[in-house]
Amino acid sequence: MRRLLGERAQPSKLLHLREVATYVEYWPFASRLESSLLLYDLARRHFPEDYQRLLKLRPPHLVRLVRRNDFARTAITTRLAAADSIHYGPFRSRAAAEEFEAGFLDHFQLRRCQEDLIPSPEHPGCVYGEMNRCLRPCQQYVSREEYASETQRVAAFLETDGQSLIESIGHARDRLSESMEFEEAARTHKRLEKVTALIHGRDELATWIEKLGGVAVMRPATGDRVTLWFFWNGRWHPPSVLDLRADGNAVPLDRRVKDAVTAIAPAGRSSLRERQDHLALLAAWYYSSWRDGEWVSFRDPGNLPYRKIVNAIHRAAAAPVAPKL
């Protein structure tokens, strides 16, 4: 501010606003998340055509199950599609998304080629078909219905965070053990361990995008309060402020959190571009080295983990705060 508005002894080509500026507006904030959301709203309001470039808003990488073709495939993308697709993410980097995609495809026989497939007996096929890691729809080894069944298994895997496959493999292992086929049961158990490690090793935010939800717990710039920023249905919602000062008619904190959730006005379905922007803001904050506050994730806003949220509120309230501008 001194550089822009202060007096200068000598003329300079650097930007100087002392002769034209009449007032300065500022907002105190206590978290990087609050700052980025405010800056996003201002940039979108004043520069609707150019705000993404000004903010350097980079959409995160996702794994997409593309089902526009009869023979679905997966792809790495940074764009949400309006078509019949399932998106899984966001991931920290493209490499992390590719590692997860390759890891779970090893347990299915979905095709890995990227072409818009037109099956034919004369199709040359690929190495995955030769290794029995693809159903080879390109060479008409399976019908559309058989391939659609495998596609549904992959969709269920993504929508349940891998639990559908974990349960299926677990049941198969138990049946083999009961039949005293111990060698095959041991191999099945090894496969179960690989799937479990894949799910536990994925990036923290990665899930089915339609069920991505959470609350960021922040300490405001002033006062004995905490701010709750809820994210669900593809967007950030206006903040809810909880006053932590004790009074004679104290209401339990979990009840106050429930009231804060109930008070959030239901919003209509956001546009695809707005959902992508809000997803980028979430990923940029969460995966950054400057992340502050507490994050508690959930998949169903009707079944919130209230105990985790209350514990996060206590930790945020105990943390020191220094106002920023």
C-alpha positions in Angstrom: 0.0 0.0 0.0 2.9 2.4 0.7 4.3 1.6 -2.7 1.0 2.4 -4.4 -0.1 5.4 -2.4 2.9 6.8 -0.6 4.7 10.0 -1.6 7.5 9.7 -4.1 10.6 11.9 -4.2 11.3 11.2 -7.9 9.1 10.3 -10.9 8.8 6.6 -11.6 7.3 4.3 -14.2 5.9 2.0 -11.5 2.1 2.1 -10.9 1.2 4.9 -8.5 -2.4 5.6 -7.4 -2.0 8.5 -5.0 -3.4 11.0 -7.4 -6.4 8.9 -8.5 -7.4 6.7 -5.5 -10.1 8.1 -3.2 -10.6 5.3 -0.7 -9.4 1.7 0.0 -11.7 -1.2 0.8 -10.4 -4.2 2.8 -11.6 -7.3 4.5 -9.9 -8.9 7.5 -9.8 -12.7 7.4 -8.4 -15.4 9.5 -7.9 -18.3 7.0 -6.6 -18.8 3.5 -9.8 -20.6 2.6 -12.0 -17.6 3.5 -9.6 -15.3 1.5 -9.7 -17.5 -1.6 -13.6 -17.8 -1.5 -13.9 -14.0 -1.1 -11.4 -13.3 -3.9 -13.3 -15.8 -6.2 -16.6 -14.0 -5.6 -15.1 -10.6 -6.3 -13.2 -11.7 -9.4 -16.3 -13.5 -10.8 -18.5 -10.4 -10.2 -16.1 -7.9 -11.8 -14.3 -10.0 -14.4 -16.9 -12.7 -15.4 -15.1 -13.5 -18.6 -11.5 -13.7 -17.3 -11.7 -14.5 -13.6 -10.3 -18.1 -14.0 -7.1 -16.7 -15.6 -6.8 -13.9 -13.0 -7.1 -16.3 -10.1 -5.0 -19.0 -11.8 -7.8 -21.4 -11.0 -6.6 -24.8 -12.0 -9.2 -27.6 -12.0 -8.1 -30.8 -10.2 -7.6 -34.1 -11.9 -10.4 -36.7 -11.9 -10.9 -40.2 -13.0 -14.0 -40.4 -15.3 -15.9 -43.4 -16.3 -17.0 -42.5 -19.8 -20.2 -44.2 -20.8 -21.2 -42.3 -24.0 -20.0 -45.4 -26.0 -21.6 -48.8 -25.6 -18.2 -50.0 -24.4 -17.3 -47.7 -21.5 -13.8 -46.8 -20.6 -12.0 -44.7 -18.0 -10.0 -41.5 -18.6 -8.1 -38.9 -16.7 -9.7 -35.4 -17.0 -9.9 -32.0 -15.4 -13.4 -31.3 -16.7 -16.8 -32.3 -15.4 -19.0 -33.7 -18.1 -22.7 -33.3 -18.3 -23.1 -36.6 -20.1 -23.7 -40.0 -18.5 -20.4 -40.2 -16.7 -19.1 -41.0 -13.2 -16.3 -38.7 -11.8 -14.0 -39.8 -9.0 -11.6 -37.4 -7.3 -10.2 -34.8 -6.8 -6.6 -36.0 -6.8 -3.5 -34.1 -5.8 -1.9 -34.5 -9.2 -2.4 -36.2 -12.5 0.2 -38.8 -11.5 -1.9 -39.7 -8.4 -5.0 -40.0 -10.6 -3.2 -42.3 -13.1 -1.9 -44.5 -10.3 -5.3 -45.0 -8.8 -6.9 -45.6 -12.3 -4.2 -48.2 -13.2 -4.6 -49.8 -9.7 -8.3 -50.4 -9.7 -8.4 -51.4 -13.4 -6.1 -54.4 -12.6 -9.1 -55.9 -10.7 -11.6 -55.5 -13.6 -11.6 -56.4 -17.3 -12.7 -53.0 -18.7 -10.9 -51.9 -21.9 -8.0 -49.4 -21.6 -7.9 -48.1 -25.2 -9.1 -44.6 -25.8 -10.8 -45.0 -29.2 -14.5 -44.7 -29.8 -14.8 -48.4 -30.3 -16.4 -50.1 -33.3 -16.2 -53.8 -32.7 -15.1 -56.1 -35.5 -13.6 -59.6 -35.7 -10.8 -58.1 -37.8 -9.8 -55.7 -35.0 -6.1 -56.2 -34.1 -6.8 -56.0 -30.3 -4.2 -55.1 -27.7 -1.8 -56.6 -25.2 -4.3 -56.4 -22.4 -6.6 -58.7 -24.2 -3.8 -61.2 -24.8 -3.1 -61.1 -21.0 -6.9 -61.7 -20.2 -7.1 -58.3 -18.5 -9.7 -57.0 -21.0 -13.0 -58.6 -22.2 -11.8 -57.8 -25.8 -15.1 -56.1 -27.0 -13.1 -54.8 -29.9 -12.9 -58.3 -31.4 -16.5 -59.1 -30.4 -15.5 -61.7 -27.8 -18.3 -60.5 -25.5 -21.8 -59.0 -26.1 -22.8 -55.5 -25.3 -24.8 -56.9 -22.3 -21.8 -58.8 -20.9 -19.6 -55.7 -21.2 -22.3 -53.6 -19.6 -22.3 -55.9 -16.6 -18.6 -55.3 -16.1 -19.2 -51.6 -16.5 -21.8 -51.7 -13.7 -19.2 -53.4 -11.4 -16.7 -50.6 -12.1 -19.4 -48.0 -11.5 -20.3 -49.6 -8.2 -16.7 -49.7 -7.2 -16.3 -46.0 -7.7 -19.6 -45.0 -6.1 -18.9 -47.0 -2.9 -15.3 -46.1 -2.5 -14.3 -49.7 -3.4 -16.5 -51.3 -0.7 -18.5 -53.3 -3.4 -15.4 -55.1 -4.6 -14.0 -55.5 -1.1 -17.2 -57.2 0.1 -17.3 -59.4 -3.0 -13.7 -60.6 -2.6 -14.2 -61.1 1.1 -17.3 -63.3 0.5 -15.4 -65.3 -2.1 -12.5 -65.9 0.3 -14.8 -67.1 3.0 -16.5 -69.5 0.7 -13.2 -70.9 -0.4 -12.1 -71.3 3.2 -15.3 -73.2 4.0 -14.7 -75.5 1.1 -11.2 -76.1 2.4 -9.6 -74.7 -0.8 -6.9 -73.0 1.2 -4.4 -72.2 -1.5 -7.1 -70.4 -3.6 -8.4 -68.7 -0.5 -4.9 -67.4 0.3 -4.6 -66.0 -3.3 -8.0 -64.3 -2.9 -6.9 -62.9 0.5 -3.8 -61.4 -1.2 -6.1 -59.7 -3.8 -8.3 -58.4 -1.0 -5.2 -56.9 0.7 -4.2 -55.2 -2.6 -7.7 -53.6 -3.1 -7.8 -52.5 0.6 -4.3 -50.9 0.2 -5.4 -49.1 -3.0 -8.4 -47.6 -1.3 -6.6 -46.6 1.9 -3.7 -45.1 -0.2 -5.7 -42.9 -2.4 -5.7 -39.1 -1.9 -7.7 -37.9 1.0 -10.4 -36.1 -0.8 -10.8 -38.6 -3.6 -14.3 -40.1 -3.7 -17.4 -40.2 -6.0 -17.9 -36.5 -6.8 -21.6 -36.7 -6.3 -21.0 -37.7 -2.6 -18.1 -35.4 -1.9 -18.9 -33.4 1.2 -17.2 -31.9 4.2 -17.0 -29.0 6.6 -14.0 -26.7 7.1 -13.8 -25.4 10.6 -12.0 -22.0 10.9 -11.2 -19.5 13.7 -12.5 -16.0 12.7 -10.3 -13.0 12.8 -11.9 -11.6 16.0 -13.9 -12.9 18.9 -14.5 -16.3 20.6 -16.2 -17.9 17.6 -15.6 -20.5 14.9 -16.8 -20.4 11.3 -18.1 -23.5 9.6 -17.8 -23.6 5.8 -19.9 -26.5 4.4 -19.2 -28.1 1.1 -21.7 -30.4 -0.5 -23.7 -30.8 -3.7 -20.7 -29.5 -5.6 -20.4 -26.1 -4.0 -19.3 -24.1 -1.0 -22.2 -22.8 1.1 -22.3 -19.5 3.0 -20.5 -19.7 6.4 -22.2 -20.4 9.7 -20.7 -18.7 12.7 -20.9 -20.3 16.2 -20.3 -18.1 19.2 -18.4 -20.1 21.8 -18.8 -17.7 24.7 -20.5 -19.4 27.7 -23.9 -18.1 28.9 -26.5 -19.2 31.3 -28.6 -21.1 28.7 -25.8 -22.9 27.0 -26.9 -25.2 24.2 -24.9 -28.4 23.5 -22.4 -27.8 20.7 -23.6 -30.7 18.6 -27.1 -29.3 18.7 -25.9 -25.9 17.6 -24.0 -27.6 14.7 -27.3 -29.3 13.7 -29.1 -26.0 13.8 -26.4 -24.4 11.7 -26.8 -27.1 9.1 -30.6 -26.7 9.1 -30.3 -23.0 8.7 -28.4 -23.3 5.4 -30.9 -22.4 2.7 -31.2 -25.2 0.1 -29.6 -24.1 -3.2 -30.6 -25.2 -6.6 -28.4 -27.3 -8.8 -25.3 -25.3 -9.6 -24.1 -24.9 -13.1 -21.4 -27.3 -14.4 -18.9 -24.4 -14.5 -19.7 -23.2 -10.9 -19.3 -26.8 -9.6 -16.0 -27.1 -11.3 -14.8 -23.8 -9.9 -15.8 -24.7 -6.3 -14.2 -28.1 -6.7 -11.0 -26.4 -7.8 -11.1 -24.0 -4.8 -11.5 -27.0 -2.4 -8.6 -29.0 -3.9 -6.3 -25.9 -4.1 -6.9 -25.2 -0.4 -6.9 -28.8 0.9 -3.8 -30.0 -1.0 -1.8 -26.9 -0.5 1.2 -26.4 1.8 -0.6 -23.4 3.4 -3.8 -25.2 4.4 -5.2 -23.9 7.6 -8.2 -24.8 9.8 -9.8 -28.3 10.2 -11.5 -30.4 7.6 -14.1 -33.1 8.4 -15.4 -35.1 5.4 -18.8 -36.8 5.0 -20.8 -38.4 2.3 -24.3 -37.8 3.5 -25.3 -34.3 5.0 -28.2 -36.1 6.7 -25.8 -38.2 8.7 -23.0 -35.9 9.8 -20.2 -37.1 12.0 -21.1 -34.6 14.8 -18.5 -35.9 17.3 -15.7 -35.3 14.8 -17.0 -31.8 14.0 -17.3 -30.9 17.7 -13.7 -32.1 18.3 -12.5 -30.0 15.3 -14.3 -27.0 16.7 -12.5 -27.4 20.1 -9.1 -27.7 18.3 -9.8 -24.6 16.2 -11.0 -22.6 19.1 -7.8 -23.4 21.0 -5.5 -22.4 18.1 -4.1 -18.8 18.2 -5.3 -16.4 15.5 -3.6 -13.5 13.8 -5.8 -11.3 11.6 -4.7 -11.0 8.0 -5.6 -8.6 5.3 
